Amino acid sequence: MNSDGNPQVIDEELVSFSPADGTVVDRFPIAGAEAVDAAVRTARDAQKWWWELGHAGRRQRLLRLRGEVSRRMPELLALMHAETGKTLSDARTEVATALEHLNWAPKHARRVLGPRRVRTSLVLVDHAAHLEYRPYGVVGVIGPWNYPVLTPLGSIVYALAAGNAVVFKPSEYTPAVGQWLADAFAQIVERPVLQVVQGGGETGAALCRSGVDKLAFTGSTATAKKVYATCAEKMTPVVLECGGKDALIVDHDADVDAAADSALWGGLFNAGQTCIGIERVYVVESVADRFLERLVTRAGELRVGEAPDDQVGPITMPRQIDVIAGHIADAAERGGTFALGGPESVRPPYVHPTIIVDVPEDARAMREETFGPVLIVNRVPDADEALTRANALPYGLGGAVFARSAGMRLARGMKSGMTTVNSTLAFAGMPRLPFGGVGESGFGRIHGEDGLREFAYAKSIARRRLPELFPLLSFKRAEKHNRLIDRLMRIRHR
């Protein structure tokens, strides 16, 4: 047993431990560079068959996978609970959201990516213009531990629907969940279109260097920069979904009850281990006391533990507990006051809900990703000041606004790839909406039409359809032809 719940290598195997009690969940052979390269070659051979199935064939199989995951949902939930420590309720929300994407992507891939005619230009009216989207080939996916089903499937399903094969490296903290997904897919699809390779950072680096045609990564900004640099060695394009420090703005005319409830959900869902989770709350002074009263009361009622009806589970990655404790201590040293909890909230492997008020903007807890059940609530004179503070960091993943009159204005002004109004985290559950950030929160998109196009490249074809009207694309062009072009341009663009 590993006493601190860390994954580790034993006899050249990756061993996964429960963060709650340290028991062994499962163990897997570690994939070295040769094994990763072999998986990519296998996937590349299978991809040709997968592409030739066409949209209808891929849709049929991916929807069967949706049914398989739905049918075996209790089994998957139990495994997620064991390996991540997340509550069964949190796990159920994650899988239900993933099923929505499993349903949407294959049903809309033909409409979004299918070949189409587009309008040509006046001077090239003798040509037809065609646009189609082609798969990259083999896509590498490096998944996170905090949402080991929803997040990787957000890349895997869209990449497969676009006609790619996938080599998937789950987080070393959730290898069993990743293997479960790959095994479920293997029962549905005749060829090895989805390969899984297990391991830590070295395996991930090998996947970056393996010759995959595109790579999708979800994780910290620091690791994303390493992935980006490694992929640049072979000019491999990337999709990077990195960390955030998302803010919630509560305006003077907000529904305070709803704002407090959503702040609690957005900040403490999955024990606060959510890249799009709310970590900073800016409340307009006139409603701050009412908001805090409701927030603290409801947070104090949450049940912490691993029982089936508990609401806040353990911290999955043990070393993150030190980060959380450091942020709590720094906030206290910088003058923040505890409305709920304090340093005593850290009781490994759990961190109990903690709410800190009036923390200086340059404190670590305000500028660095905490990734735990900790909410910072700062009072502001008005919503515009809140927006300025929310946008002050280099991150730009998600965010939220509670307001009646200025909700959409504030949402549009927030520097983030995604924002909710009078709710939190809702965009993640809407398959039509693209998911991704700006700034140090990454670039590229999964989900929605943009997510499908992310895993295909645009192929443009110009085809002559009529005899040449005049020699525009030829050295046979004479001065009379130039005069005609000049006349056409004056008429069209004057």
C-alpha positions in Angstrom: 0.0 0.0 0.0 1.2 3.5 -0.7 0.6 5.5 2.4 0.2 8.9 0.7 -2.0 7.7 -2.1 0.5 8.6 -4.9 0.7 6.4 -8.0 4.0 4.8 -8.2 6.1 2.2 -10.2 6.3 -1.2 -8.7 8.1 -4.0 -10.7 7.9 -1.8 -13.8 4.1 -1.4 -13.4 2.1 1.7 -12.8 0.1 1.1 -9.6 -3.0 3.2 -8.9 -4.0 3.7 -5.2 -7.3 5.0 -3.7 -6.8 8.6 -2.4 -9.2 7.8 0.4 -7.6 4.8 2.0 -4.4 4.0 0.0 -5.7 0.6 -1.2 -4.6 -0.7 -4.6 -7.1 0.0 -7.3 -5.2 -1.7 -10.2 -1.8 -1.9 -11.9 -0.7 -1.6 -15.5 2.4 -2.1 -17.6 4.2 1.2 -18.3 4.5 2.1 -22.0 8.0 3.1 -23.0 8.9 4.9 -26.2 8.9 1.7 -28.3 5.4 0.7 -27.0 4.1 4.2 -27.7 5.4 4.1 -31.2 3.9 0.7 -31.8 0.5 1.9 -30.6 0.7 4.9 -33.0 1.5 2.5 -35.9 -1.4 0.2 -35.0 -3.7 3.2 -34.7 -2.5 4.5 -38.1 -3.3 1.3 -39.8 -6.8 1.1 -38.2 -7.5 4.8 -39.1 -7.6 4.0 -42.8 -10.4 1.6 -42.2 -12.1 4.0 -39.8 -12.1 6.8 -42.4 -13.4 4.6 -45.1 -16.4 3.7 -43.0 -17.7 7.2 -43.6 -19.8 9.3 -41.3 -22.6 6.8 -41.1 -20.4 3.9 -40.1 -18.6 6.0 -37.5 -21.8 7.4 -36.1 -23.3 3.9 -35.7 -20.3 2.7 -33.7 -19.9 5.8 -31.5 -23.6 5.7 -30.6 -23.2 2.1 -29.7 -20.4 3.2 -27.4 -22.8 5.7 -25.8 -25.2 2.9 -25.1 -22.5 0.7 -23.7 -21.3 3.4 -21.3 -24.9 4.2 -20.3 -25.7 0.5 -19.6 -22.5 0.0 -17.5 -22.7 3.3 -15.8 -22.9 1.9 -12.2 -19.7 0.0 -12.8 -17.9 3.0 -14.1 -19.2 5.2 -11.3 -17.8 2.8 -8.7 -14.4 2.7 -10.4 -14.3 6.5 -10.6 -15.2 6.7 -6.9 -12.4 4.2 -6.0 -9.7 5.7 -8.1 -10.3 9.5 -7.8 -12.2 9.6 -4.5 -14.9 11.8 -6.0 -18.4 11.3 -4.6 -20.8 9.1 -6.6 -23.0 12.2 -7.1 -20.0 14.1 -8.7 -19.1 11.1 -10.8 -22.7 10.7 -12.0 -22.8 14.3 -13.2 -19.5 13.8 -15.0 -20.6 10.7 -16.9 -24.0 12.1 -17.7 -22.4 15.1 -19.3 -19.9 12.9 -21.2 -22.9 10.9 -22.6 -24.3 14.1 -24.0 -21.1 14.7 -26.0 -21.1 11.0 -27.0 -24.5 11.6 -28.4 -23.9 15.0 -30.1 -20.6 14.6 -31.9 -21.3 11.6 -34.1 -24.8 12.9 -35.0 -23.5 16.2 -36.3 -20.1 15.3 -37.8 -21.4 14.9 -41.3 -23.2 18.3 -41.3 -20.2 20.1 -39.9 -17.4 18.3 -41.8 -19.0 17.0 -44.9 -17.9 18.3 -48.4 -19.7 21.3 -49.7 -19.7 23.8 -52.6 -18.8 27.4 -51.7 -19.2 30.5 -53.9 -16.3 31.4 -56.2 -15.1 34.9 -57.2 -16.2 37.1 -60.1 -12.8 36.9 -61.9 -12.7 33.1 -61.5 -16.4 32.5 -62.4 -15.2 29.7 -64.7 -14.1 27.7 -61.7 -16.0 25.9 -59.0 -14.9 26.0 -55.3 -15.2 23.0 -53.0 -14.4 22.7 -49.3 -14.1 19.6 -47.2 -12.5 18.6 -43.9 -10.1 15.7 -43.7 -8.9 14.0 -40.6 -5.4 14.6 -39.4 -4.8 10.8 -39.0 -3.7 9.8 -35.5 -4.5 12.1 -32.6 -2.7 11.8 -29.3 -4.8 12.6 -26.2 -3.2 13.2 -22.8 -6.0 13.3 -20.2 -6.3 14.7 -16.6 -7.1 13.0 -13.4 -9.8 15.3 -12.1 -12.4 14.5 -14.8 -11.0 11.2 -16.2 -14.1 10.5 -18.3 -15.6 13.8 -19.5 -12.4 15.7 -20.3 -10.6 13.0 -22.4 -13.8 12.0 -24.2 -14.3 15.6 -25.1 -11.2 15.2 -27.4 -11.5 11.5 -28.1 -15.1 11.4 -29.3 -14.7 14.5 -31.5 -11.5 13.2 -33.0 -13.0 9.9 -33.8 -16.2 11.4 -35.2 -13.9 13.5 -37.5 -12.3 10.3 -38.8 -9.1 10.1 -36.8 -7.7 7.2 -34.8 -6.6 8.0 -31.2 -3.8 7.0 -28.9 -4.8 7.9 -25.3 -2.6 8.4 -22.3 -4.7 8.7 -19.2 -3.3 10.5 -16.1 -1.1 8.3 -14.0 -3.6 9.0 -11.2 -6.5 7.5 -13.1 -5.1 4.7 -15.3 -8.0 2.3 -14.4 -10.7 4.7 -15.6 -8.8 5.3 -18.8 -8.4 1.6 -19.4 -12.1 1.0 -18.8 -13.0 3.5 -21.5 -10.6 1.9 -24.0 -11.8 -1.6 -23.2 -15.4 -0.5 -23.6 -14.6 0.9 -27.0 -12.8 -2.2 -28.0 -16.0 -4.2 -27.4 -17.9 -2.0 -29.9 -15.4 -1.4 -32.7 -13.8 -4.1 -34.8 -10.4 -2.5 -35.3 -8.0 -0.9 -32.7 -9.0 2.7 -33.5 -8.5 3.7 -29.9 -5.3 2.7 -28.3 -4.3 3.3 -24.6 -0.8 3.8 -23.3 -0.2 3.9 -19.6 2.5 5.8 -17.7 3.6 9.2 -16.4 5.5 12.1 -17.8 8.0 10.1 -19.8 5.1 8.2 -21.6 3.5 11.5 -22.3 6.7 12.9 -23.8 7.1 9.8 -25.9 3.5 10.3 -27.2 4.4 13.9 -28.1 7.5 12.7 -30.1 5.8 9.6 -31.6 4.7 11.2 -34.9 1.0 11.7 -34.0 -0.6 14.1 -36.3 -2.1 16.3 -33.6 -2.1 16.2 -29.8 -4.7 17.3 -27.3 -3.6 18.0 -23.7 -5.4 18.9 -20.6 -3.5 19.8 -17.4 -1.6 22.5 -15.7 -0.2 25.5 -17.6 3.4 24.6 -16.5 3.0 21.1 -18.0 1.3 22.5 -21.1 4.3 24.6 -21.9 6.5 21.5 -21.8 4.1 19.6 -24.1 3.9 22.6 -26.5 7.7 22.8 -26.7 8.1 19.0 -27.2 5.4 18.9 -29.9 7.2 21.9 -31.6 10.2 19.6 -32.3 8.1 17.9 -35.1 5.7 20.8 -35.8 2.9 18.7 -34.3 -0.2 20.9 -33.8 -1.7 21.0 -30.3 -4.9 21.7 -28.4 -4.1 22.9 -24.9 -6.7 23.2 -22.2 -4.8 24.5 -19.1 -5.5 25.8 -15.7 -7.6 28.7 -14.6 -8.4 31.0 -11.7 -12.0 31.6 -12.6 -14.0 34.5 -11.1 -17.6 35.0 -10.2 -19.1 38.5 -10.2 -22.2 39.2 -8.1 -23.8 42.5 -9.0 -26.0 44.7 -6.9 -29.2 43.5 -8.5 -28.3 39.8 -8.5 -30.5 37.0 -7.0 -28.4 36.6 -3.9 -29.8 33.2 -2.9 -29.1 31.8 -6.4 -25.7 33.4 -6.5 -24.6 31.9 -3.2 -25.9 28.4 -4.2 -24.1 28.6 -7.6 -20.9 29.9 -6.1 -20.8 27.0 -3.7 -21.5 24.5 -6.5 -19.1 26.1 -8.9 -16.3 26.3 -6.3 -16.7 23.1 -4.4 -18.0 20.6 -6.9 -15.6 17.7 -7.2 -13.9 19.0 -4.0 -12.9 22.1 -5.9 -10.7 20.1 -8.2 -12.2 21.6 -11.4 -10.2 23.6 -14.0 -13.3 25.8 -14.6 -14.2 25.9 -11.0 -14.9 29.2 -9.3 -12.0 30.3 -7.1 -12.5 34.1 -6.8 -15.8 35.8 -6.0 -16.2 39.5 -6.3 -19.4 40.8 -4.6 -20.7 44.3 -4.9 -20.6 45.9 -1.4 -24.4 46.5 -1.1 -25.2 42.8 -1.3 -22.0 41.3 0.2 -23.2 40.6 3.7 -26.3 38.8 2.6 -24.3 36.8 0.0 -21.7 35.8 2.6 -24.4 34.8 5.2 -26.1 32.4 2.7 -22.8 31.1 1.3 -21.3 30.3 4.7 -24.5 28.7 6.0 -24.8 26.4 3.0 -21.1 25.5 2.9 -21.1 24.6 6.6 -23.9 22.0 5.9 -21.8 20.1 3.3 -20.8 16.6 4.3 -17.2 15.6 3.8 -16.1 12.0 3.5 -16.3 8.9 1.2 -19.8 7.6 2.2 -22.3 7.3 -0.6 -24.2 10.4 0.4 -21.2 12.6 1.2 -20.8 15.7 -0.9 -17.1 16.6 -0.7 -14.6 13.8 -1.3 -10.9 13.5 -0.7 -8.2 15.4 -2.6 -7.2 13.0 -5.4 -3.6 14.1 -5.8 -1.9 14.1 -2.4 0.7 16.7 -3.2 -2.1 19.2 -4.0 -3.0 19.2 -0.3 0.3 21.1 0.4 -0.6 23.7 -2.3 -4.1 24.2 -0.7 -2.6 24.5 2.8 -0.1 27.0 1.5 -2.7 29.2 -0.1 -4.8 29.2 3.1 -1.8 30.1 5.2 -0.7 32.8 2.8 -4.2 34.3 2.7 -4.3 34.5 6.5 -0.9 36.1 6.7 -1.9 38.7 4.2 -4.9 39.8 6.2 -7.7 37.6 4.9 -10.3 36.6 7.5 -12.0 33.2 7.7 -15.8 33.2 7.3 -15.6 29.4 7.4 -12.8 27.0 8.2 -9.1 27.9 8.4 -5.8 26.1 8.6 -7.6 23.3 10.5 -9.7 22.6 7.4 -6.8 20.7 6.0 -7.2 17.1 7.3 -5.6 14.8 4.8 -6.8 13.2 2.6 -9.6 15.8 3.0 -9.9 19.5 2.9 -13.1 20.8 4.5 -14.9 23.8 2.9 -13.1 27.0 3.5 -14.3 30.6 2.8 -11.8 33.5 3.2 -12.9 37.1 2.9 -11.0 40.3 1.8 -7.8 38.7 0.6 -5.3 41.1 -1.1 -5.2 40.7 -4.9 -1.5 39.9 -4.9 -1.9 36.9 -2.5 -1.0 33.5 -3.8 -4.6 32.4 -3.2 -5.8 35.1 -5.6 -3.2 34.6 -8.3 -2.4 30.9 -8.4 -4.7 27.9 -9.0 -5.7 26.4 -5.6 -7.6 23.4 -6.9 -9.4 22.6 -3.7 -12.6 23.4 -1.8 -11.6 27.0 -1.0 -13.5 30.2 -2.0 -12.1 33.7 -1.8 -14.8 36.4 -1.5 -13.8 40.0 -1.9 -16.0 43.1 -1.7 -16.0 45.6 -4.5 -17.7 49.0 -5.0 -19.3 48.0 -8.3 -19.4 45.4 -11.0 -17.1 47.3 -13.3 -14.4 47.1 -10.6 -15.1 43.4 -10.2 -14.6 42.9 -14.0 -11.3 44.8 -13.9 -10.1 42.5 -11.1 -11.4 39.4 -12.7 -9.5 40.2 -15.9 -6.2 41.1 -14.1 -4.7 37.6 -14.3 -3.0 36.0 -17.3 -5.6 33.1 -17.2 -8.8 33.1 -19.2 -10.6 29.8 -19.0 -14.2 30.2 -17.6 -16.1 32.5 -15.3 -19.6 33.6 -14.2 -21.7 36.6 -13.6 -24.8 37.0 -11.5 -26.7 40.2 -12.5 -30.1 41.2 -13.8 -29.5 44.3 -15.8 -25.8 44.0 -16.8 -25.4 40.3 -17.0 -24.6 39.9 -20.7 -22.5 43.1 -20.8 -20.3 41.8 -18.0 -20.1 38.3 -19.5 -18.9 39.7 -22.8 -16.4 41.8 -21.0 -14.9 39.0 -19.1 -11.6 37.8 -20.5 -12.4 34.1 -20.8 -13.2 31.5 -23.3 -16.5 30.7 -21.6 -18.8 32.5 -19.2 -22.1 31.7 -17.6 -24.8 34.3 -16.6 -26.9 33.5 -13.5 -25.4 30.1 -13.3 -21.9 28.4 -13.0 -20.2 25.7 -15.2 -23.2 25.3 -17.4 -21.3 25.7 -20.7 -19.5 22.4 -20.1 -22.7 20.5 -20.3 -23.8 22.0 -23.6 -22.4 20.0 -26.5 -23.0 22.8 -29.1 -20.8 25.2 -27.2 -17.0 25.1 -27.8 -14.8 24.6 -24.7 -11.4 26.2 -24.2 -9.5 29.2 -22.9 -7.4 32.2 -23.8 -4.1 33.5 -22.5 -2.3 31.1 -20.1 -5.4 28.9 -20.0 -4.5 27.5 -23.5 -5.9 27.6 -27.0 -7.9 25.5 -29.4 -11.3 24.1 -28.7 -13.1 20.9 -27.9 -16.9 20.4 -28.0 -19.3 21.8 -30.5 -18.8 22.5 -34.2 -15.4 24.1 -33.4 -14.4 21.0 -31.5 -15.2 18.8 -34.6 -13.2 21.2 -36.9 -10.3 21.2 -34.4 -9.6 17.6 -35.3 -9.8 18.0 -39.1 -8.0 20.3 -41.5 -9.7 22.3 -44.2 -9.1 21.0 -47.7 -9.8 23.5 -50.5 -10.3 22.4 -54.1 -10.7 24.8 -57.0 -12.0 23.0 -60.2 -12.3 24.5 -63.7 -15.9 24.0 -64.8 -16.1 26.2 -67.9 -13.8 27.1 -70.8 -11.5 29.9 -70.0 -13.3 33.2 -70.3 -10.0 35.2 -70.5 -6.5 34.2 -69.6 -6.3 35.4 -66.0 -4.1 32.6 -64.8 -1.8 32.5 -67.8 1.1 34.4 -69.4 -1.1 34.7 -72.5 -2.8 37.6 -70.8 -2.7 40.8 -72.9 -3.2 44.5 -72.1 -6.9 44.3 -73.2 -7.5 41.6 -70.5 -5.8 43.8 -67.9 -8.2 46.7 -68.9 -11.1 44.3 -68.5 -9.9 43.3 -65.0 -9.5 47.0 -64.0 -13.1 47.7 -65.2 -14.5 44.8 -63.3 -12.7 45.8 -60.1 -13.9 49.4 -60.3 -17.5 48.2 -60.8 -17.4 45.7 -58.0 -15.3 47.4 -55.4 -15.7 51.2 -56.0 
